[in-house]
Amino acid sequence: MLSAAQNLPEDPALLKAIIADLQAENAKLAATVRAHDLVVQALRLRIAKLKKQAFGKSSEKIEREIEQLELALEDILVAAAQTVASPSDVEEDEATAHVDSARAMARRPRVAPDTPRERKELDPGSACPDCGG
């Protein structure tokens, strides 16, 4: 840290510019951490809700969903730890991308509007060829 302090310029204007850049980067990182915390909190609430519902015929489906959410939560925690450990230029768009990807996991993928579509109708026939029924 002392060697870094020795490499700083003597000009107060340059020092103020460096401080402003560092404060802006700090604000971005703080926003990213807040976004990660919100996602983690939402996933924990969802997991708790699903654990309460884990009874009845569909309990196996719920257990699989709980496992998937726990994996997503673990991925987010690892990403947050890496962001804090090695701060880089992270934008708020990445934080919203994590929220969007968590939502996208819960629904079917969208098909592009320019994807060609074919409609095929099959005729079941009037009778069974073997038995005539």
N, C-alpha and C positions, 0 to 999 in steps of 0.2 A: 504494500500500500504506500510505503514511503517513496519507492521508486516512481510510482505513478504520480504522486504529488510533485515530485521534482520535474516531471515532464510537462506539467501544465504551463500554459503561456502566462506571461505577466500582464497582458492587456486585460483590463476589467471588462471591456466589451466582449471579448472572446470568451472569457470566463462566464459571463452572463448567458451567452449563447449556448455554451456547453450545459449550463445548469438548466436552461429552458428545454433543451433536447432531452436531457435526462428526466426532467419532470414529465414531459409528454410521454416518454417511453414507460415511465412508472405508472402513469394514468392508464395507458393501454393495458399493461400487465395486470393492474388492479381490476380493470373491467373484465378481462379474461378470467381472472380468478373468481370474480363474482358470478360470472356466467356459468363457470364450471360448478361452483357451489350450488347454484340454482338447479342445474341439471342433476347433480348428485342428490340433492334433497328431493327432487321430484321422483327420481328412480327409487330412492329409499321408501318414500310414501307408497309408491305403486307396489313395491315388493311386499311391504307390510300388509297392504290391502289384499293382495293375492294370497298371502299366507293365511289370512283369516278365512278366505273363501275355499281353502284347500280341503274340501270334503264333497262327497257325492260322486256321481258318475264321471264328471269331467275333471276330477282331481289330478289325473295324469297330465292333462293339457295344461293345467295351471302350474304344476310342478315344472314342466318344460319351459313355460314362459318365465317362471321365477328364475330358473337357471340362466336363461338368455339375458334377462335383465341384470342379474348379478354379474355376468360376464361383461355386459356393456358398462356397468358401474365400475368394474375393475379397470377396464380400458380407459375410462375417463379419469380415474384417479391416477393411473400411470402417466397419462398425458399431462395432467395437471402437475404432477411431481416433476416431470421432465421440463415443463415450462418454468417452474420455479427454480429448478436446479441450474438450468442453462438459459437465462433470459435472452430472448432474441426479439426481432421485430415482429410481434404477433398482432394481427389486426382483429377487430371485433367480429369480422365476418367469419373467422374460424370458430369462434365461440357459438355463433348462431348455427353454423354448419353442424356442430355436434348435436344441438337440439333438434335440428331438422332430420339428421340421420337417425336419431332415436325414434322420432315420429314415423319416419319412412319404414322402419323395421316392422311397424305394427300394421301396415296396410299393403295392398297389392302394388306391384310396380306399375307405373303408368306406361302406356303404349304411345309412341310418337304418332301425331296426327297424320303423317305422311306414310305410315306403314301400310302396305297393301293388304287388303282384307278380301277373303273369299268366303262366300256363303255356300255350303254344301248341304243339300237336303237328301237324306237317304230314304228310299222307299222300302218299307218292311215287307212288302208283298202281301198277297191276299191269303195264302195258305202255306203250310209247312210242306216242302217237297217230299219228305219221308212218310209222314203219317196223314197228310191232307187236312190236318186240323187247323 
